[in-house]
Amino acid sequence: MSDHASRPSPAALESIDGIRAALGARGYLCDRSLAVATFLALRLDRPLLLEGEAGVGKTELAKVLAQALGSRLIRLQCYEGLDVTTAVYEWNYPRQMMEIRLLEARGQASAASVHDIFGSQFLIRRPLLQALEAHEGGPPVLLIDEIDRADEEFEAYLLEILSDFQVTVPEVGTIRAEKPPRVVITSNRTREVHDALKRRCLYHWIDYPTPERELEIVLARLPAVPEALARQVVDFVQRLRAADLTKVPGVAETLDWAAALLALGASELSPETADETLGVVLKYQEDIRAIQGEQVRAFLAGSGAPA
């Protein structure tokens, strides 16, 4: 084990129960298995790969973990075509051109070296390089979000960073992290992540929560929502997840719906209110059309809500 692997975590995160309490205090309720994975990732300085359906709390874990650690959150949002200049670094060409003109004005252009133009002061640091640099308050939390949306070539590029926590800039050299960042990688599994990347990570699958846990989440995140309304929303969303839909809602949509109903002043989930606000929780017109009307009333009747 490396020296940094034995580095003590903040007091609140030195145990599995401490992690659950620290995250829960910030509105993120997790089961013990996720707390174990998070604890081991912190203790062993290993990246944590989280997979699961969209909206189950993968990204939110990284955000709340950064808060609990008192660390900076650095987020890299992945997408098709993501490359080194966007993710790692690029050169500040306008500043380099200005430096060249200054050297010419001083008559020093002929004596200038590559390092006068391609020094670290001309680097524009993107998220991955930022995460390797020293930070006040300790290493940051690096969130590599939706890695499955990036190309496989970029995924392969990550291997050097996740293996040795270093980046090679040809003109400058190898930049290594004195203290490695805490890395959380998320995937919605639109494609399989390569085995080479998985081997460098601890893995955890986040599933949809049980009705009881989802109710706890709603009440923790939105304490102003009446418990009766929260129960109706959770029950309805749980039924939606069992329906044949293009895209079933995640916990994020449950919270959005409860917040929207609260903003409307609703004290209960009526058929009319549900029909009018389905666009908060369902994102495809085909799904809304399939649920509106009779299906809404059936769902509410099954939950004991007024139909």
C-alpha positions in Angstrom: 0.0 0.0 0.0 1.3 3.5 -0.8 2.0 6.1 1.8 -1.0 8.1 0.8 -3.2 5.0 1.1 -2.8 5.1 4.9 -3.6 8.8 5.1 -6.3 9.3 7.7 -9.7 10.5 6.5 -11.5 13.3 8.2 -12.8 12.3 11.6 -16.4 12.1 10.4 -15.5 9.7 7.6 -13.2 7.3 9.4 -15.9 4.6 9.7 -18.7 3.2 7.6 -21.3 4.5 10.0 -19.6 7.9 10.0 -19.9 8.1 6.3 -23.6 7.3 6.4 -24.1 9.9 9.0 -22.0 12.6 7.3 -23.8 12.0 4.0 -27.2 11.8 5.7 -26.6 15.1 7.4 -26.4 16.6 4.0 -29.6 15.0 2.7 -28.0 12.0 1.0 -29.3 8.7 2.4 -27.4 5.7 1.3 -27.5 2.0 2.3 -24.6 0.3 4.0 -23.2 -1.3 0.9 -22.7 2.1 -0.8 -21.2 3.4 2.4 -18.8 0.5 2.5 -17.7 1.1 -1.1 -17.2 4.8 -0.4 -15.2 4.1 2.8 -12.9 1.7 0.9 -12.4 4.1 -1.9 -11.3 6.8 0.5 -9.2 4.5 2.6 -7.4 2.8 -0.3 -7.2 5.9 -2.6 -9.0 4.0 -5.3 -11.4 5.5 -7.9 -15.1 4.6 -7.2 -17.0 3.5 -10.3 -20.8 4.0 -9.8 -23.2 2.5 -12.3 -27.0 2.6 -12.4 -29.9 4.1 -14.1 -30.0 7.9 -14.6 -31.3 9.8 -11.6 -30.5 7.3 -8.8 -27.9 9.6 -7.1 -24.5 8.7 -8.6 -23.5 12.3 -9.4 -25.1 13.5 -6.2 -22.9 11.2 -4.1 -19.7 13.0 -5.4 -21.2 16.4 -4.7 -22.2 15.5 -1.2 -18.9 13.7 -0.5 -17.0 16.8 -1.5 -19.1 18.8 1.0 -18.5 16.2 3.8 -14.8 16.2 3.1 -14.6 20.0 2.9 -12.9 19.6 -0.5 -13.3 21.2 -3.8 -15.4 19.4 -6.4 -13.9 19.3 -9.9 -16.4 17.9 -12.5 -15.6 16.6 -15.9 -18.8 16.0 -17.9 -18.1 13.4 -20.5 -19.6 13.4 -24.1 -18.9 11.9 -27.5 -15.8 13.6 -28.9 -14.3 14.7 -25.6 -10.6 15.1 -26.1 -7.4 16.1 -24.2 -7.8 19.9 -24.9 -11.2 19.9 -23.2 -10.5 17.4 -20.4 -6.8 17.9 -19.5 -5.1 21.0 -20.9 -4.6 23.3 -23.9 -2.2 26.1 -24.6 -3.1 29.7 -24.2 -2.3 30.8 -27.8 -3.2 34.5 -27.4 -0.9 34.8 -24.4 1.8 32.9 -26.3 1.5 35.3 -29.3 1.7 38.3 -27.0 4.9 36.9 -25.4 6.4 36.4 -28.8 5.7 40.0 -29.7 7.2 41.2 -26.5 10.3 39.2 -27.2 10.5 40.6 -30.7 10.1 44.2 -29.3 13.0 43.6 -26.9 15.1 42.1 -29.6 15.2 38.7 -27.8 13.2 36.6 -30.2 16.2 34.9 -31.8 17.5 33.8 -28.4 14.2 32.6 -27.1 13.8 28.8 -26.5 10.8 26.6 -26.7 10.4 26.8 -22.9 10.0 30.6 -23.1 6.8 30.0 -25.1 5.6 26.5 -23.9 6.1 26.9 -20.2 3.6 25.9 -17.5 2.5 29.6 -17.2 0.9 29.3 -20.7 -1.1 26.1 -19.8 -4.9 26.4 -19.5 -5.7 23.7 -17.0 -8.8 21.7 -17.6 -10.5 19.5 -15.0 -8.2 16.5 -15.0 -5.0 18.6 -14.7 -6.7 20.8 -12.1 -7.4 17.7 -10.0 -3.7 16.7 -9.9 -2.5 20.0 -8.6 -2.2 20.9 -4.9 -5.2 22.4 -3.3 -5.8 24.1 0.0 -7.9 21.9 2.3 -6.5 18.7 0.8 -7.1 16.8 -2.4 -10.3 17.5 -4.4 -13.1 15.2 -5.3 -12.8 14.5 -9.1 -16.1 13.6 -10.6 -15.8 12.0 -14.1 -19.5 12.0 -15.0 -21.1 9.7 -17.5 -17.9 8.1 -18.7 -20.0 5.8 -21.0 -20.8 8.8 -23.2 -17.1 9.4 -24.0 -15.3 7.6 -26.7 -13.3 4.5 -25.9 -10.1 6.3 -27.0 -10.6 8.8 -24.2 -11.4 6.1 -21.7 -8.1 4.5 -22.6 -6.4 7.9 -22.0 -7.7 7.9 -18.5 -5.7 4.8 -17.6 -2.4 6.7 -17.0 -4.2 9.2 -14.8 -6.0 6.6 -12.7 -3.0 4.3 -12.5 -0.4 6.8 -11.5 -2.3 10.1 -11.0 -0.1 11.9 -13.5 -0.3 13.6 -16.8 2.4 14.0 -19.4 2.6 17.3 -21.2 5.3 16.8 -23.9 6.6 20.4 -23.7 6.6 20.5 -19.9 7.1 17.0 -18.7 5.2 14.7 -16.4 3.0 16.4 -13.8 2.2 14.2 -10.8 -0.2 14.7 -8.0 1.4 15.0 -4.5 -1.8 13.8 -3.1 -4.2 12.0 -5.5 -7.7 13.3 -5.8 -10.7 11.3 -4.6 -12.2 10.0 -7.9 -15.8 9.2 -8.5 -16.7 7.9 -12.0 -20.3 7.5 -13.0 -21.9 5.5 -15.9 -25.5 5.1 -17.0 -24.3 2.0 -18.8 -25.3 3.1 -22.3 -22.2 1.1 -23.3 -19.9 -1.2 -21.3 -16.9 0.4 -19.7 -13.7 -1.3 -20.6 -12.3 -3.9 -18.3 -8.9 -2.1 -18.0 -10.7 0.9 -16.5 -12.9 -1.2 -14.2 -9.8 -3.0 -12.8 -8.5 0.3 -11.5 -11.7 1.1 -9.7 -13.8 -0.1 -6.9 -17.3 -0.9 -8.3 -20.8 -0.3 -7.0 -24.2 -0.5 -8.7 -26.8 2.0 -7.4 -30.4 0.6 -7.8 -33.7 2.4 -7.5 -34.5 2.7 -3.8 -37.2 0.8 -1.9 -40.4 2.8 -1.3 -39.5 3.2 2.3 -36.0 4.6 1.5 -37.3 6.8 -1.3 -39.8 8.4 1.2 -37.0 9.0 3.6 -35.0 10.7 0.8 -37.9 13.0 -0.1 -38.6 14.0 3.5 -34.9 14.6 4.1 -34.3 16.7 1.0 -37.7 18.5 1.0 -38.8 18.7 4.6 -41.5 21.2 3.7 -43.4 18.6 1.7 -46.3 17.1 3.8 -45.6 13.4 4.5 -49.0 12.3 3.1 -48.2 14.0 -0.2 -44.7 12.6 -0.2 -46.1 9.1 0.2 -48.5 9.6 -2.7 -45.7 10.8 -4.9 -43.3 8.0 -4.0 -46.0 5.4 -4.5 -47.0 6.8 -7.9 -43.3 6.9 -9.0 -42.8 3.3 -7.9 -45.8 2.3 -10.0 -44.4 4.2 -13.0 -41.1 2.2 -12.7 -43.1 -1.0 -13.1 -44.9 0.3 -16.2 -43.8 -0.2 -19.8 -42.3 3.2 -20.4 -39.6 4.6 -22.7 -37.8 6.0 -19.7 -38.8 5.4 -16.1 -38.2 8.2 -13.6 -35.3 8.2 -11.1 -35.1 9.6 -7.7 -34.2 13.0 -9.1 -37.6 13.1 -10.9 -39.3 12.1 -7.6 -37.7 15.1 -5.9 -38.6 17.4 -8.8 -42.2 16.3 -8.7 -42.6 16.7 -5.0 -41.0 20.2 -5.2 -43.3 21.1 -8.1 -46.4 20.0 -6.2 -45.2 21.9 -3.2 -44.8 25.0 -5.3 -48.3 24.6 -6.6 -49.6 24.5 -3.0 -51.0 20.9 -3.4 -51.7 19.0 -0.3 -52.5 15.8 -2.1 -52.0 14.2 -5.5 -55.3 14.4 -7.3 -55.9 13.0 -10.8 -56.1 16.5 -12.2 -52.9 17.7 -10.6 -51.1 14.5 -11.7 -52.2 14.9 -15.3 -51.1 18.5 -15.3 -47.6 17.9 -13.9 -46.6 14.6 -15.4 -44.1 16.4 -17.6 -42.0 17.0 -14.4 -41.5 13.3 -13.9 -41.8 11.8 -17.4 -39.7 13.2 -20.3 -41.3 11.5 -23.3 -44.6 12.5 -24.8 -45.4 8.9 -25.6 -45.0 8.0 -21.9 -47.1 11.0 -20.8 -49.9 10.0 -23.2 -49.8 6.4 -22.0 -50.2 7.4 -18.3 -52.5 10.4 -18.4 -56.2 9.9 -17.7 -57.3 6.4 -16.8 -53.9 5.1 -15.9 -53.3 8.0 -13.5 -56.6 7.3 -11.8 -55.8 3.6 -11.6 -52.4 4.3 -10.0 -54.0 6.7 -7.5 -56.8 4.3 -6.7 -54.2 1.6 -6.0 -52.3 3.8 -3.6 -55.4 4.9 -1.7 -55.2 8.5 -2.9 -58.3 10.3 -4.1 -59.2 9.2 -7.6 
